[in-house]
């Protein structure tokens, strides 16, 4: 290892004294001014990971739905998946090492992972549109160069696009062409092939309003729009020309606030959707004739996609194992609809996309979505092979057509990670093929009213959970108090979990009415405040 170069360049990316960060599902995230040394060191780590796996490794500079002044970084593993958990510890240790410890920590990683430094390496780098992202990506590049690795800087890309490119690079193009243009062509062709199987294709142009969160998704949708015409016309709002990234807009804002973003002109019955800052989340919504707001979040999206795929599987008569993976945040109505009406098994995983992704891999077809709109569909090799065989067999026209639709869905889905653009096209194709308005989609089941709150605490580690985060085991007495409060409301459910990035406890509650959901969320917040060391003012009731 060329330690002289590593240490010399590290001197230009010094770690602030006493700063401690932890790599989690979202990678590292904090204020942008604190991340220069982290970016440099993640460049180093990406090279080591590349040598270990003998693959291209991705580094994405983004803080997703966080405010514009924040930033972050996450590594992308060979098949486009998130960094394996064992290496999260390496990332944390490397980021937190003081300057004089850097050589020792790097040496320990190399020895522990039995890495040969003679193996060639290559790193793919991408970034979002934050003002800080360009300089921080240059810090990543310094780390890559310090270890004399090959690299390719893809510049401004969505997080899912970088995941896609990394997967393509490591499968010799079998997953697709490893460029952003290749991504556009693959998805748009699959979208057109899918909708053109409808006899009504071309009868009318469909319009969709998109809130781009003033982020990278807006920029990339503009680039892709011409590939989707004349079938789909996109009207873009919050496109980055004015307004701050994620400020009063974007998928997270719409989901948490349960109201439209600022900067979008909504007409009654019009389909609208919002991306988050790095375009890996999407939610839909509309206003009815009485100007009431209706949100179709990740649960509604998972239900729509699962129902469509299940219907096609029935037509082709393939005995494939299908399951839907949710988190504790999933609305109870969606779970009951999937299990009782659609007869699709539902499983609950811990919050965090990596947990859902791993669970979904257990099925031939695994649909996973967090309620926040982050999700995708995974198809096993067995499923893909059986579906493609049917398209070439002398089966009936109905079976061949259903199999062809499934193959189009496989090509349209970004299986590496949740992808707002890919998910949007899947949703639009299904609505078109099923001749569904957004209102009819919404009527598949009725969400139970719910509310999310957060309570600031002195130390989030005081909260410990079990049962996929649906019940607390610490502090003593908290779960008993929550159970007692839940009994006071109809169709009620509530849970609390510690944030993965800050000293807050997140509270979720649902009940038969919005008033009761709000009251339950507030009561549980008070219990958390008193039993888990709340700081600052007492949580106030919603009005």
C-alpha positions as CSV (number, residue, x, y, z in Angstrom):
1,X,0.0,0.0,0.0
2,X,1.3,3.4,-0.9
3,X,1.1,4.8,2.6
4,X,3.1,7.9,1.8
5,X,0.6,9.1,-0.8
6,X,-2.3,8.1,1.5
7,X,-1.1,10.0,4.5
8,X,0.1,13.0,2.4
9,X,-3.3,13.5,0.8
10,X,-5.0,12.8,4.1
11,X,-3.4,15.9,5.4
12,X,-5.5,17.9,3.0
13,X,-8.7,16.2,4.4
14,X,-8.1,16.4,8.1
15,X,-10.6,14.9,10.6
16,X,-12.2,17.5,13.0
17,X,-11.1,16.6,16.5
18,X,-13.7,14.6,18.5
19,X,-16.2,14.1,15.6
20,X,-17.8,10.7,15.7
21,X,-20.1,9.3,13.0
22,X,-21.7,5.9,12.3
23,X,-22.3,4.2,8.9
24,X,-25.9,2.9,8.7
25,X,-28.5,2.1,6.2
26,X,-28.2,5.7,4.8
27,X,-24.4,5.6,4.9
28,X,-22.9,8.6,6.6
29,X,-25.0,11.8,6.9
30,X,-24.4,15.1,8.6
31,X,-23.7,18.7,7.9
32,X,-21.7,19.0,4.7
33,X,-18.8,21.0,6.3
34,X,-18.0,18.0,8.5
35,X,-17.7,15.4,5.8
36,X,-14.5,16.2,3.8
37,X,-12.3,13.7,5.7
38,X,-15.1,11.0,5.5
39,X,-15.3,11.4,1.8
40,X,-11.6,10.9,1.4
41,X,-11.6,7.9,3.5
42,X,-14.6,6.3,1.8
43,X,-12.6,6.7,-1.4
44,X,-9.9,4.6,0.2
45,X,-12.4,2.1,1.5
46,X,-14.1,1.7,-1.9
47,X,-10.7,0.8,-3.4
48,X,-10.1,-1.8,-0.7
49,X,-13.7,-3.2,-1.2
50,X,-13.0,-3.3,-5.0
51,X,-9.8,-5.3,-4.5
52,X,-11.6,-7.6,-2.1
53,X,-14.5,-8.4,-4.4
54,X,-12.5,-8.0,-7.7
55,X,-15.4,-5.8,-8.8
56,X,-16.3,-2.2,-9.6
57,X,-17.6,-0.5,-6.4
58,X,-19.8,2.6,-6.3
59,X,-19.5,5.7,-4.2
60,X,-22.6,8.0,-4.1
61,X,-22.4,11.5,-2.6
62,X,-25.9,12.4,-1.4
63,X,-28.0,13.0,1.6
64,X,-31.2,11.9,-0.1
65,X,-34.2,13.6,1.6
66,X,-32.1,15.6,4.1
67,X,-32.0,19.4,4.0
68,X,-29.7,21.0,1.4
69,X,-27.0,22.0,3.9
70,X,-26.5,18.3,4.8
71,X,-24.6,15.7,2.7
72,X,-23.6,12.1,2.9
73,X,-22.0,9.2,1.3
74,X,-22.8,5.5,0.7
75,X,-20.9,2.7,-1.0
76,X,-22.5,0.4,-3.6
77,X,-21.6,-3.2,-3.7
78,X,-21.0,-5.3,-6.9
79,X,-24.5,-6.3,-7.8
80,X,-25.8,-2.8,-7.1
81,X,-26.8,-3.6,-3.6
82,X,-25.9,-1.7,-0.4
83,X,-22.6,-2.3,1.4
84,X,-22.6,-5.5,3.4
85,X,-23.0,-5.1,7.1
86,X,-19.6,-6.4,8.0
87,X,-18.0,-3.6,6.0
88,X,-20.2,-1.0,7.7
89,X,-18.0,-1.4,10.7
90,X,-14.9,-0.9,8.6
91,X,-16.4,2.3,7.3
92,X,-17.2,3.5,10.8
93,X,-13.8,2.7,12.2
94,X,-12.1,4.4,9.2
95,X,-14.2,7.5,9.4
96,X,-13.6,8.0,13.1
97,X,-9.9,7.2,13.2
98,X,-7.7,10.1,14.3
99,X,-5.0,11.1,11.9
100,X,-2.3,9.2,13.7
101,X,-4.5,6.1,13.7
102,X,-5.3,6.1,10.0
103,X,-2.4,3.8,9.0
104,X,-3.2,1.3,11.6
105,X,-6.9,1.1,10.8
106,X,-6.2,0.7,7.1
107,X,-3.6,-2.0,7.8
108,X,-6.1,-3.9,10.0
109,X,-8.8,-3.9,7.4
110,X,-6.4,-5.2,4.8
111,X,-5.2,-8.0,7.1
112,X,-8.6,-8.9,8.4
113,X,-10.1,-9.1,4.9
114,X,-7.0,-10.8,3.4
115,X,-6.9,-8.2,0.7
116,X,-4.2,-8.4,-2.0
117,X,-3.1,-4.9,-2.8
118,X,-1.8,-6.1,-6.2
119,X,-5.3,-6.8,-7.4
120,X,-6.7,-4.2,-9.8
121,X,-9.5,-2.0,-8.6
122,X,-12.1,0.3,-10.0
123,X,-14.5,2.8,-8.4
124,X,-17.6,4.5,-9.9
125,X,-18.4,7.9,-8.4
126,X,-21.7,9.8,-8.6
127,X,-23.2,12.8,-6.9
128,X,-26.5,14.7,-6.4
129,X,-27.1,18.4,-7.0
130,X,-26.3,19.8,-3.6
131,X,-23.9,22.8,-3.6
132,X,-21.4,20.8,-1.5
133,X,-21.5,17.6,-3.6
134,X,-19.0,18.5,-6.3
135,X,-16.1,19.3,-3.8
136,X,-17.0,16.3,-1.6
137,X,-16.9,14.0,-4.6
138,X,-13.4,15.4,-5.4
139,X,-12.4,14.4,-1.9
140,X,-13.6,10.8,-2.7
141,X,-11.5,11.0,-5.8
142,X,-8.4,11.9,-3.8
143,X,-8.9,8.8,-1.8
144,X,-9.2,6.6,-4.9
145,X,-6.2,8.2,-6.5
146,X,-4.1,7.8,-3.3
147,X,-4.3,4.0,-3.8
148,X,-3.7,4.3,-7.5
149,X,-7.0,2.8,-8.5
150,X,-8.9,3.1,-11.7
151,X,-12.1,5.1,-11.5
152,X,-14.9,6.6,-13.5
153,X,-16.7,9.8,-12.4
154,X,-20.3,9.7,-13.6
155,X,-21.0,13.2,-12.3
156,X,-24.6,14.1,-11.6
157,X,-26.7,10.9,-11.3
158,X,-29.6,9.7,-9.2
159,X,-28.6,7.2,-6.5
160,X,-30.5,4.4,-8.4
161,X,-28.7,5.2,-11.6
162,X,-25.3,4.7,-9.9
163,X,-26.6,1.4,-8.5
164,X,-27.7,0.4,-12.0
165,X,-24.4,1.3,-13.6
166,X,-22.4,-0.6,-11.0
167,X,-24.5,-3.7,-11.5
168,X,-24.1,-3.4,-15.3
169,X,-20.3,-3.0,-15.0
170,X,-20.0,-6.2,-12.9
171,X,-22.3,-8.3,-15.1
172,X,-20.5,-7.5,-18.4
173,X,-23.5,-5.6,-19.6
174,X,-26.0,-8.5,-19.1
175,X,-28.1,-6.3,-16.9
176,X,-27.9,-3.4,-19.4
177,X,-25.6,-0.8,-20.9
178,X,-23.5,0.8,-18.0
179,X,-24.3,4.4,-18.9
180,X,-27.1,6.8,-17.9
181,X,-28.3,6.8,-21.6
182,X,-28.3,3.0,-21.4
183,X,-30.5,3.3,-18.3
184,X,-32.9,5.6,-20.2
185,X,-33.1,3.3,-23.2
186,X,-33.7,0.1,-21.2
187,X,-36.5,1.5,-19.0
188,X,-38.2,3.5,-21.7
189,X,-38.2,0.5,-24.1
190,X,-39.6,-1.8,-21.5
191,X,-42.3,0.8,-20.6
192,X,-43.3,1.1,-24.2
193,X,-43.3,-2.6,-24.8
194,X,-45.6,-3.1,-21.8
195,X,-48.2,-0.4,-22.5
196,X,-48.3,-1.3,-26.2
197,X,-49.8,-4.6,-25.3
198,X,-53.0,-2.7,-24.5
199,X,-55.5,-2.3,-27.3
200,X,-56.1,1.3,-26.2
201,X,-52.4,2.2,-26.6
202,X,-52.1,5.4,-28.5
203,X,-55.8,6.4,-28.0
204,X,-54.8,9.3,-25.7
205,X,-51.7,10.7,-24.2
206,X,-51.4,10.3,-20.5
207,X,-50.2,13.3,-18.4
208,X,-48.4,13.1,-15.0
209,X,-47.3,16.0,-12.7
210,X,-44.0,15.4,-11.0
211,X,-42.5,17.2,-7.9
212,X,-38.8,16.8,-8.5
213,X,-37.9,18.0,-4.9
214,X,-35.6,20.6,-6.6
215,X,-33.1,17.7,-6.9
216,X,-31.2,15.4,-9.2
217,X,-34.4,13.5,-10.1
218,X,-35.9,16.6,-11.7
219,X,-32.7,17.0,-13.9
220,X,-32.8,13.3,-15.0
221,X,-36.5,13.3,-15.7
222,X,-36.0,16.2,-18.1
223,X,-33.3,14.1,-19.9
224,X,-35.5,11.1,-20.1
225,X,-38.7,12.7,-21.1
226,X,-38.2,12.5,-24.9
227,X,-37.7,8.7,-24.5
228,X,-41.3,8.4,-23.1
229,X,-43.2,10.4,-25.7
230,X,-45.8,10.2,-27.1
231,X,-47.2,7.8,-24.5
232,X,-46.4,9.8,-21.4
233,X,-46.3,13.5,-21.0
234,X,-44.5,14.8,-17.9
235,X,-45.2,18.1,-16.3
236,X,-42.3,18.9,-13.9
237,X,-42.6,21.1,-10.8
238,X,-39.8,22.0,-8.3
239,X,-37.3,21.3,-11.0
240,X,-34.4,23.1,-9.3
241,X,-34.6,26.3,-11.2
242,X,-35.7,28.0,-8.0
243,X,-36.3,26.9,-4.4
244,X,-34.1,24.8,-2.1
245,X,-33.6,21.0,-2.3
246,X,-36.2,19.2,-0.3
247,X,-37.6,22.4,1.3
248,X,-41.4,22.1,1.6
249,X,-41.3,19.6,-1.3
250,X,-40.3,16.1,-2.1
251,X,-41.6,12.6,-1.1
252,X,-40.6,12.8,2.5
253,X,-42.3,16.2,3.0
254,X,-45.5,15.0,1.4
255,X,-45.5,11.7,3.3
256,X,-44.8,13.2,6.8
257,X,-46.9,16.3,6.4
258,X,-49.7,14.5,4.5
259,X,-50.2,17.5,2.2
260,X,-49.1,18.6,-1.3
261,X,-45.7,20.1,-1.8
262,X,-45.3,23.8,-2.4
263,X,-44.8,24.9,-6.0
264,X,-47.2,22.4,-7.6
265,X,-50.4,23.4,-9.3
266,X,-52.9,20.6,-8.6
267,X,-56.2,20.2,-10.3
268,X,-59.0,17.9,-8.9
269,X,-58.4,14.3,-9.9
270,X,-55.0,15.0,-11.4
271,X,-52.3,12.3,-10.8
272,X,-49.2,13.8,-9.1
273,X,-46.1,12.2,-7.6
274,X,-43.1,13.4,-5.7
275,X,-39.5,12.1,-5.7
276,X,-37.1,12.6,-2.9
277,X,-33.8,14.4,-3.2
278,X,-31.8,11.5,-4.8
279,X,-34.8,9.9,-6.6
280,X,-34.9,6.6,-4.8
281,X,-38.4,7.3,-3.2
282,X,-41.7,8.1,-4.7
283,X,-45.2,8.8,-3.5
284,X,-48.4,9.6,-5.4
285,X,-51.3,11.8,-4.5
286,X,-54.3,13.8,-5.7
287,X,-57.1,16.1,-4.6
288,X,-60.7,15.1,-5.0
289,X,-63.6,17.4,-6.1
290,X,-63.9,18.7,-2.5
291,X,-60.3,19.7,-2.4
292,X,-59.4,16.9,0.0
293,X,-55.8,15.6,-0.2
294,X,-55.3,11.8,-0.8
295,X,-51.9,10.2,-0.4
296,X,-50.8,7.0,-2.1
297,X,-47.6,6.0,-0.3
298,X,-45.3,2.9,-0.5
299,X,-48.1,0.7,0.9
300,X,-50.5,1.6,-1.9
301,X,-47.7,1.2,-4.5
302,X,-46.7,-2.2,-3.2
303,X,-50.4,-3.3,-3.3
304,X,-50.9,-2.1,-6.9
305,X,-47.7,-3.8,-8.2
306,X,-48.3,-7.0,-6.2
307,X,-51.9,-7.2,-7.4
308,X,-50.8,-6.8,-11.0
309,X,-48.0,-9.4,-10.8
310,X,-50.2,-11.9,-9.0
311,X,-52.9,-11.6,-11.7
312,X,-50.3,-12.3,-14.4
313,X,-48.9,-15.3,-12.4
314,X,-52.4,-16.8,-12.2
315,X,-52.8,-16.5,-16.0
316,X,-49.4,-18.2,-16.8
317,X,-50.0,-20.8,-14.0
318,X,-46.4,-20.6,-12.7
319,X,-46.0,-21.9,-9.1
320,X,-43.6,-19.2,-8.0
321,X,-43.2,-18.2,-4.4
322,X,-44.3,-14.6,-4.1
323,X,-44.2,-12.4,-0.9
324,X,-44.5,-8.8,0.1
325,X,-42.2,-7.3,2.6
326,X,-43.2,-4.3,4.7
327,X,-42.0,-2.5,7.9
328,X,-43.8,-1.6,11.1
329,X,-44.7,1.7,9.4
330,X,-47.0,-0.1,6.9
331,X,-50.6,0.8,7.3
332,X,-52.6,-2.0,8.8
333,X,-55.3,-1.8,6.1
334,X,-52.7,-2.6,3.4
335,X,-51.5,-5.6,5.3
336,X,-55.0,-6.9,5.7
337,X,-55.9,-6.3,2.0
338,X,-52.8,-8.2,0.8
339,X,-53.3,-11.1,3.1
340,X,-57.1,-11.5,3.2
341,X,-58.1,-10.3,-0.3
342,X,-55.1,-10.9,-2.6
343,X,-53.9,-14.0,-0.6
344,X,-50.3,-12.8,-0.8
345,X,-48.2,-13.5,2.2
346,X,-46.8,-10.4,4.0
347,X,-43.7,-10.3,6.1
348,X,-42.4,-7.5,8.4
349,X,-38.8,-6.5,8.4
350,X,-36.8,-4.0,10.5
351,X,-36.9,-0.4,9.2
352,X,-34.1,0.2,6.7
353,X,-34.1,-0.8,3.0
354,X,-31.3,-3.3,3.5
355,X,-33.4,-5.4,5.8
356,X,-36.4,-5.4,3.4
357,X,-34.1,-6.2,0.4
358,X,-32.5,-9.2,2.2
359,X,-35.9,-10.6,3.2
360,X,-37.3,-10.1,-0.4
361,X,-34.4,-12.2,-1.7
362,X,-35.9,-15.2,0.0
363,X,-38.8,-15.4,-2.6
364,X,-39.0,-16.1,-6.3
365,X,-40.8,-12.7,-6.5
366,X,-40.3,-10.4,-3.6
367,X,-42.0,-7.1,-3.5
368,X,-40.8,-4.7,-0.9
369,X,-41.7,-1.1,-0.1
370,X,-41.3,1.1,2.9
371,X,-44.3,3.3,3.6
372,X,-42.1,6.3,2.6
373,X,-42.1,5.1,-1.0
374,X,-38.7,3.4,-1.2
375,X,-39.0,0.0,-2.7
376,X,-38.7,-2.3,-5.7
377,X,-39.4,-5.9,-6.9
378,X,-36.8,-8.7,-6.9
379,X,-37.1,-11.6,-9.3
380,X,-35.0,-14.8,-8.7
381,X,-33.1,-16.3,-11.6
382,X,-35.6,-19.2,-11.4
383,X,-38.5,-16.8,-11.9
384,X,-36.8,-15.0,-14.7
385,X,-36.0,-18.2,-16.6
386,X,-39.4,-19.7,-16.2
387,X,-41.1,-16.5,-17.4
388,X,-38.8,-16.1,-20.4
389,X,-39.3,-19.8,-21.4
390,X,-43.1,-19.2,-21.6
391,X,-42.7,-16.3,-24.0
392,X,-41.0,-18.7,-26.5
393,X,-43.1,-21.8,-26.0
394,X,-46.1,-22.9,-28.1
395,X,-48.5,-21.9,-25.3
396,X,-51.8,-20.2,-25.8
397,X,-51.9,-16.5,-26.9
398,X,-53.2,-15.5,-23.4
399,X,-50.3,-17.2,-21.6
400,X,-47.7,-15.8,-24.0
401,X,-49.1,-12.3,-23.6
402,X,-49.1,-12.5,-19.8
403,X,-45.6,-14.0,-19.8
404,X,-44.5,-11.2,-22.1
405,X,-45.9,-8.6,-19.7
406,X,-44.0,-10.2,-16.8
407,X,-40.8,-10.1,-18.9
408,X,-41.5,-6.4,-19.6
409,X,-41.9,-5.7,-15.9
410,X,-38.6,-7.5,-15.1
411,X,-36.9,-5.2,-17.6
412,X,-38.7,-2.1,-16.3
413,X,-37.9,-2.7,-12.6
414,X,-34.6,-1.5,-11.2
415,X,-33.9,-4.6,-9.1
416,X,-30.7,-3.1,-7.5
417,X,-32.5,-0.6,-5.3
418,X,-35.7,1.5,-4.9
419,X,-35.9,3.8,-7.9
420,X,-38.4,6.7,-8.2
421,X,-38.2,6.8,-12.0
422,X,-38.4,3.1,-12.5
423,X,-41.3,2.7,-10.0
424,X,-43.1,5.7,-11.6
425,X,-43.0,4.0,-15.0
426,X,-44.2,0.7,-13.5
427,X,-47.1,2.4,-11.8
428,X,-48.1,4.4,-15.0
429,X,-48.0,1.2,-17.1
430,X,-50.2,-0.7,-14.7
431,X,-52.7,2.1,-14.4
432,X,-52.8,2.3,-18.2
433,X,-53.2,-1.5,-18.7
434,X,-55.8,-1.8,-16.0
435,X,-57.6,1.4,-17.1
436,X,-57.4,2.7,-13.6
437,X,-57.7,6.3,-12.5
438,X,-55.7,7.4,-9.5
439,X,-59.0,7.5,-7.5
440,X,-59.8,3.9,-8.4
441,X,-56.4,2.8,-7.4
442,X,-56.8,4.6,-4.1
443,X,-60.1,2.8,-3.5
444,X,-58.5,-0.7,-3.5
445,X,-58.5,-0.2,0.3
446,X,-58.9,2.7,2.8
447,X,-55.9,3.7,4.9
448,X,-56.3,3.9,8.6
449,X,-55.6,7.5,9.7
450,X,-52.1,7.7,11.1
451,X,-49.6,10.1,12.5
452,X,-45.8,10.2,12.9
453,X,-44.1,12.3,15.5
454,X,-40.6,12.4,17.0
455,X,-39.3,13.1,20.5
456,X,-35.8,14.5,21.2
457,X,-34.0,12.5,23.9
458,X,-30.6,12.7,25.5
459,X,-29.5,9.3,24.1
460,X,-31.5,7.3,21.6
461,X,-29.7,4.1,22.7
462,X,-32.0,4.0,25.7
463,X,-34.7,2.6,23.4
464,X,-34.3,-1.1,22.4
465,X,-36.8,-2.9,20.3
466,X,-37.8,-6.4,19.2
467,X,-40.3,-8.0,16.8
468,X,-39.1,-6.1,13.7
469,X,-39.2,-2.9,15.9
470,X,-42.9,-3.2,16.7
471,X,-42.3,-3.6,20.5
472,X,-39.9,-2.1,22.9
473,X,-37.9,-4.1,25.5
474,X,-36.2,-1.0,27.0
475,X,-36.7,1.2,28.9
476,X,-38.7,-0.7,31.4
477,X,-42.4,0.1,31.5
478,X,-42.6,1.8,28.1
479,X,-44.2,-1.0,26.1
480,X,-46.7,-1.6,28.9
481,X,-47.7,2.1,28.8
482,X,-48.0,2.0,25.0
483,X,-50.2,-1.2,25.2
484,X,-52.4,0.6,27.8
485,X,-52.8,3.7,25.6
486,X,-53.6,1.6,22.4
487,X,-56.5,-0.1,24.2
488,X,-58.3,3.3,24.5
489,X,-58.8,3.7,20.7
490,X,-60.5,1.6,18.0
491,X,-58.4,-0.2,15.4
492,X,-55.4,1.3,17.1
493,X,-51.7,0.5,16.8
494,X,-48.6,2.3,17.9
495,X,-44.8,1.7,18.2
496,X,-41.7,3.7,18.8
497,X,-38.1,3.2,17.5
498,X,-34.9,5.1,17.8
499,X,-33.6,7.1,14.9
500,X,-30.6,5.7,13.1
501,X,-28.9,9.0,12.7
502,X,-29.9,11.4,15.5
503,X,-31.0,11.4,19.2
504,X,-34.7,11.3,18.6
505,X,-37.3,8.6,19.1
506,X,-39.8,8.2,16.2
507,X,-43.4,7.6,17.2
508,X,-46.0,6.0,14.9
509,X,-49.7,5.7,15.7
510,X,-52.8,4.7,13.7
511,X,-56.5,4.5,14.7
512,X,-60.0,4.7,13.3
513,X,-60.1,8.5,13.0
514,X,-57.4,11.1,12.4
515,X,-58.4,12.7,15.7
516,X,-57.7,9.5,17.6
517,X,-54.5,8.8,15.7
518,X,-53.3,12.3,16.6
519,X,-54.3,11.8,20.2
520,X,-52.6,8.4,20.5
521,X,-49.4,9.7,18.9
522,X,-49.3,12.6,21.3
523,X,-50.0,10.4,24.3
524,X,-47.3,7.9,23.3
525,X,-44.9,10.8,22.7
526,X,-45.4,11.9,26.3
527,X,-44.7,8.4,27.6
528,X,-41.5,8.3,25.6
529,X,-40.5,11.8,26.9
530,X,-41.0,10.8,30.5
531,X,-39.6,7.2,30.4
532,X,-36.8,7.6,27.8
533,X,-35.2,10.8,28.9
534,X,-36.8,13.5,26.8
535,X,-35.1,16.8,26.5
536,X,-36.5,20.3,25.7
537,X,-40.2,21.2,25.8
538,X,-42.9,18.6,26.4
539,X,-44.5,17.3,23.1
540,X,-47.5,19.5,22.4
541,X,-50.9,18.1,21.1
542,X,-51.6,18.5,17.4
543,X,-54.3,21.1,16.5
